[in-house]
Amino acid sequence: MLDTTYNVETPEGIDLRARAAGPVPRILAYAVDVFYRSLILAAIGFALLFAGFAGAGIWLVCAFLLEWFYPVFFEVLRNGQTPGKKAFGLMVVNDNLTPVSWGASIVRNLLRFADFMPFAYATGVISMTLGRHFQRLGDLAAATLVVYREEEKAPVALPDTTPLPPPQNLRQQDQQALVSLLERHQDLSEARQQELANLLEPITRKKDSDALSYLRSVGSWLLGGRG
């Protein structure tokens, strides 16, 4: 199976992860943007229909601005999403997964003329197909990539419990296991949660509902509760 996961480790040691978008959704998103730009140009052309040569000049200026700066405007000021990208759940980011900057967005869009060569964005499609993270030439030059925008998860409703510190220093994987048990309390049956809690009886010296209640309290403490 093709792995499209893109990982970045920050200087603080935090792992960031995103899914790189392939050529097909990007082409479809671009087609949607072309459609919107065409509608805008058609409306401007109709409004300037009787303006003569001056109207034609204004229309050409508008066409230039829409072609080259329409994507820049949306990518920088609309969380990396043009209307087309938003329709397909895509967004442009820097290759360190930070929000795309003005300079990077301008570079990646001005270099679309290179990706277009020799016709119909053939070079860009080939570059995306051959690259591991589906970057066209403009992305490589600007150090950007297009990823899927992850939907924000709704806050998890946690059980009402009094936070308690752990009985001893816990390894990171142990802390993650306790937090996961707390966050998944609505997905697992009470009996299954107690069964898992009983596995730590040598440490907690508690069983069944008492063990589960205690582990929930420790998990709440690990999540920042100090009540």
C-alpha positions in Angstrom: 0.0 0.0 0.0 1.3 3.5 -0.9 2.2 5.4 2.3 1.4 9.1 1.8 2.1 10.1 5.4 4.4 13.1 5.8 6.2 13.4 9.1 8.1 16.3 10.6 9.8 16.6 14.0 9.9 20.0 15.5 12.9 21.4 17.5 10.8 20.8 20.6 10.7 17.1 19.8 7.0 17.1 18.8 6.0 14.9 15.8 3.7 16.5 13.3 2.0 14.3 10.7 0.0 15.0 7.5 -1.2 13.1 4.4 0.2 14.4 1.2 -2.4 14.9 -1.6 -1.8 13.1 -4.9 -2.3 14.4 -8.5 -5.9 13.5 -9.0 -7.5 15.6 -6.1 -5.1 18.4 -6.9 -6.1 18.4 -10.6 -9.8 18.4 -9.6 -9.3 21.2 -7.2 -7.4 23.2 -9.9 -10.3 22.6 -12.3 -12.8 24.1 -9.7 -10.6 27.2 -9.3 -10.4 27.6 -13.1 -14.2 27.4 -13.2 -14.5 30.1 -10.6 -11.9 32.4 -12.2 -13.7 32.0 -15.6 -17.0 33.0 -14.0 -15.3 36.1 -12.5 -13.7 37.1 -15.8 -16.9 36.5 -17.6 -18.7 38.8 -15.2 -16.0 41.5 -15.5 -16.1 41.2 -19.3 -19.9 41.6 -19.4 -19.6 44.7 -17.1 -17.0 46.2 -19.4 -18.7 45.2 -22.6 -19.3 48.8 -23.7 -16.1 50.4 -22.4 -14.2 49.9 -25.6 -10.4 49.7 -25.6 -10.2 50.9 -22.0 -12.5 48.1 -21.0 -10.4 45.5 -22.8 -7.3 46.8 -21.0 -9.0 46.6 -17.6 -10.1 43.1 -18.5 -6.6 42.0 -19.4 -5.2 43.4 -16.1 -7.9 41.6 -14.2 -7.2 38.4 -16.1 -3.5 38.7 -15.2 -4.2 39.3 -11.5 -6.6 36.4 -11.3 -4.3 34.0 -13.0 -1.3 34.7 -10.8 -2.5 36.1 -7.5 -5.9 34.5 -7.0 -4.3 31.4 -5.5 -1.8 33.5 -3.5 -4.6 35.5 -1.9 -6.5 32.4 -0.8 -3.5 30.3 0.2 -2.1 33.0 2.5 -5.2 34.6 3.9 -7.6 31.5 3.9 -5.5 28.9 5.7 -3.8 27.6 2.6 -7.1 26.8 0.8 -8.4 28.2 -2.5 -12.1 27.5 -3.1 -11.1 24.4 -5.2 -8.8 23.1 -2.5 -11.4 23.7 0.2 -13.9 21.7 -1.8 -11.6 18.7 -1.8 -10.3 19.1 1.7 -6.8 20.2 0.7 -4.5 22.9 1.9 -1.0 24.3 1.0 1.6 24.3 3.8 5.3 24.8 4.1 7.3 21.6 4.1 7.7 21.9 7.9 3.9 21.9 8.1 3.7 25.5 9.2 1.2 27.9 7.4 2.4 28.9 3.9 4.1 32.3 3.8 3.6 35.1 1.2 7.0 34.4 -0.4 6.5 30.7 -0.6 3.0 31.1 -2.1 4.2 33.6 -4.7 7.1 31.4 -5.8 5.1 28.2 -6.1 2.4 30.0 -8.2 4.7 32.0 -10.4 6.5 28.8 -11.3 3.3 27.3 -12.6 4.5 28.3 -16.0 7.3 25.8 -15.7 4.9 23.1 -14.5 2.7 23.8 -17.5 5.5 23.0 -20.0 5.3 21.7 -22.7 1.5 21.7 -22.4 -1.4 21.0 -20.0 0.8 20.9 -16.9 2.6 17.8 -18.2 5.8 18.6 -16.3 3.9 19.3 -13.1 2.0 16.0 -13.3 5.1 14.0 -14.0 6.9 15.7 -11.1 4.0 14.9 -8.7 3.8 11.4 -9.9 7.5 10.7 -9.5 7.9 12.5 -6.2 7.3 10.7 -2.9 5.2 13.7 -1.5 3.6 14.6 -4.8 5.4 18.0 -5.1 5.4 19.8 -8.5 8.3 22.0 -9.5 6.8 25.0 -7.9 6.4 23.2 -4.6 10.0 22.0 -4.7 11.3 25.5 -5.3 9.1 27.1 -2.6 9.5 24.2 -0.1 5.8 23.7 0.1 3.4 20.7 -0.3 -0.3 20.1 -0.5 -1.8 18.0 2.2 -5.2 16.9 3.3 -6.7 19.2 5.9 -7.6 17.2 9.0 -11.0 17.9 10.5 -10.8 19.2 14.0 -12.0 16.6 16.5 -14.8 17.4 18.9 -13.6 17.6 22.5 -13.9 14.2 24.2 -16.3 14.1 27.2 -14.2 12.8 30.1 -15.7 11.1 33.1 -16.1 13.2 36.3 -13.2 12.2 38.5 -10.8 13.7 41.0 -7.3 14.0 39.5 -4.6 12.0 41.3 -0.8 11.9 40.6 0.5 8.5 39.4 2.0 6.2 42.1 5.4 6.3 40.4 7.2 7.8 37.4 5.6 6.4 34.3 7.1 5.8 30.9 5.7 7.8 28.0 3.9 4.8 26.6 2.3 4.0 30.0 1.1 7.6 30.2 -0.4 7.4 26.7 -2.1 4.1 27.6 -3.8 5.7 30.7 -4.9 8.8 28.8 -6.2 6.6 26.0 -8.2 4.5 28.5 -9.7 7.7 29.9 -10.6 9.2 26.5 -12.1 6.0 25.2 -14.4 5.4 28.2 -17.4 5.8 26.0 -16.2 3.3 23.4 -15.4 0.5 25.8 -17.8 -1.4 28.0 -17.4 -1.0 31.8 -16.5 -4.6 32.1 -13.8 -4.3 29.4 -12.3 -1.2 31.1 -12.2 -3.0 34.4 -10.5 -6.0 32.8 -7.8 -3.6 31.5 -7.5 -1.9 34.8 -7.0 -5.2 36.6 -3.8 -5.7 34.5 -2.2 -3.0 36.7 -3.2 -4.6 40.0 0.5 -5.2 41.0 1.0 -1.4 40.8 -2.3 0.0 41.9 -3.2 -2.8 44.3 -6.8 -2.3 43.4 -9.3 -4.3 41.4 -12.4 -3.9 39.3 -14.3 -0.7 39.8 -11.8 0.7 42.4 -8.9 0.1 40.0 -10.8 1.7 37.1 -11.7 4.7 39.1 -8.2 5.1 40.3 -6.7 4.9 36.8 -9.2 7.4 35.5 -8.1 9.8 38.3 -4.4 9.3 37.2 -5.3 9.8 33.6 -7.1 13.0 34.5 -4.0 14.2 36.3 -1.8 13.4 33.3 -4.2 15.5 31.2 -3.5 18.5 33.4 -6.2 18.2 36.0 -5.1 19.3 39.4 -8.3 19.6 41.3 
